[in-house]
């Protein structure tokens, strides 16, 4: 059962990376969006497909990270089930670190990835907070770039 998932594969791989989530997600996914994480969902409209379905390599967009004006982006690296994915991301623990294989659990009533819990690596348990999510930005452009 996902709620009993042990998160053994979740790990911080570089505490000294000094990275924010945005440049990490841009490099890892190829999604060429710039600016604060809380603007990615809006910026992706008309440029990249957006959905509430996770896919390998897609960028998962959370809003309200830490406070209502902040956001967070992470890259999907594995889909374990319809309610459990794993992501790679930077700065989740607010130290600029890179974390890999971090479980994210969909706890939304409609299984639509609008509310999630994130694995807390230092504590080895699901985080106590439920985060609101925008959805997934898929890493291919809707229109060909003009040359």
C-alpha positions in Angstrom: 0.0 0.0 0.0 1.4 3.4 -1.0 0.8 5.0 2.4 3.2 2.5 3.9 5.8 3.1 1.3 9.2 3.2 3.0 11.0 5.7 0.7 14.3 3.8 0.9 15.4 5.1 -2.5 14.9 8.7 -1.6 18.2 10.4 -1.0 20.0 13.7 -1.0 22.8 13.4 -3.5 24.4 16.8 -3.2 24.0 19.0 -0.1 26.4 21.5 -1.6 24.8 22.1 -5.0 23.5 25.5 -4.0 20.7 25.2 -6.6 17.1 26.4 -6.7 14.3 24.2 -8.1 13.8 26.2 -11.3 17.2 25.8 -12.9 17.4 22.2 -11.8 14.0 21.4 -13.3 14.7 23.3 -16.5 18.0 21.4 -17.0 16.6 18.0 -16.0 13.4 18.2 -18.1 14.3 20.4 -21.1 11.3 22.6 -20.4 12.5 26.0 -21.3 10.6 28.2 -18.9 12.2 30.9 -16.8 11.1 32.9 -13.7 9.7 31.9 -10.4 8.3 28.4 -9.9 4.9 29.9 -9.1 4.7 31.3 -12.7 5.6 28.0 -14.6 2.1 26.7 -14.9 0.8 29.9 -16.3 3.8 30.4 -18.6 3.4 26.8 -20.0 -0.1 27.5 -21.3 0.0 27.4 -25.1 3.7 26.4 -25.1 3.8 23.0 -23.5 1.1 20.4 -22.9 -0.3 20.5 -19.3 -2.3 17.9 -17.5 -3.1 16.2 -14.2 -1.5 13.0 -15.3 2.1 12.3 -14.4 4.5 11.2 -17.1 8.2 10.3 -17.0 10.2 13.6 -17.5 7.3 15.9 -16.9 7.6 18.8 -14.5 5.3 18.7 -11.5 4.2 22.2 -10.4 3.3 22.8 -6.8 1.9 26.1 -5.5 1.9 27.5 -2.0 5.3 26.0 -1.2 6.3 27.5 2.2 3.8 30.4 1.7 1.0 31.2 -0.8 3.2 33.3 -3.1 5.8 30.6 -3.6 5.9 27.6 -5.8 8.1 24.6 -6.5 8.9 22.5 -9.5 10.2 18.9 -9.6 10.8 16.4 -12.4 9.0 13.0 -12.5 11.5 10.1 -12.7 9.2 7.2 -11.9 5.5 6.3 -11.8 4.9 3.6 -9.1 1.1 3.6 -9.3 -1.8 5.9 -10.1 -1.3 7.6 -6.7 2.5 7.4 -6.2 5.4 8.9 -8.2 9.0 9.7 -7.5 10.7 13.0 -8.4 14.1 14.6 -8.5 14.3 18.2 -7.4 16.5 20.8 -5.8 16.1 23.0 -2.7 13.1 21.2 -1.2 14.8 21.2 2.2 15.8 24.9 1.7 19.5 24.2 1.6 20.1 24.3 -2.2 20.5 20.5 -2.2 19.6 18.0 -5.0 17.3 15.1 -4.0 16.6 12.1 -6.1 13.9 9.4 -6.0 11.7 11.4 -3.7 8.2 9.8 -3.3 5.2 12.0 -3.9 1.7 10.7 -2.9 -1.5 11.9 -4.4 -3.9 12.4 -1.5 -6.6 14.3 -3.5 -10.2 13.0 -3.1 -10.6 12.6 -6.9 -7.2 11.1 -7.7 -6.3 14.2 -9.8 -2.9 15.1 -8.3 -4.3 18.4 -7.0 -3.2 17.6 -3.4 0.0 15.7 -2.5 2.3 14.7 0.4 6.0 14.7 -0.2 8.4 12.2 1.5 10.6 13.8 4.2 14.1 12.4 3.6 15.7 13.5 6.9 12.8 12.0 9.0 12.2 9.0 6.8 8.4 9.5 6.7 5.6 11.3 4.8 5.7 15.0 5.4 2.9 16.3 7.5 1.7 19.0 5.1 -0.6 18.6 2.2 0.6 20.7 -0.8 -1.7 22.1 -3.5 -0.5 21.2 -7.0 -1.2 22.8 -10.4 -0.3 19.7 -12.4 2.3 18.4 -14.9 4.0 20.2 -17.7 5.1 17.8 -20.4 8.5 18.4 -22.0 7.6 18.9 -25.6 6.6 22.1 -27.3 3.1 22.5 -28.8 4.4 24.6 -31.7 7.6 24.3 -33.7 10.1 27.1 -33.0 10.5 29.6 -35.9 14.0 29.7 -37.4 
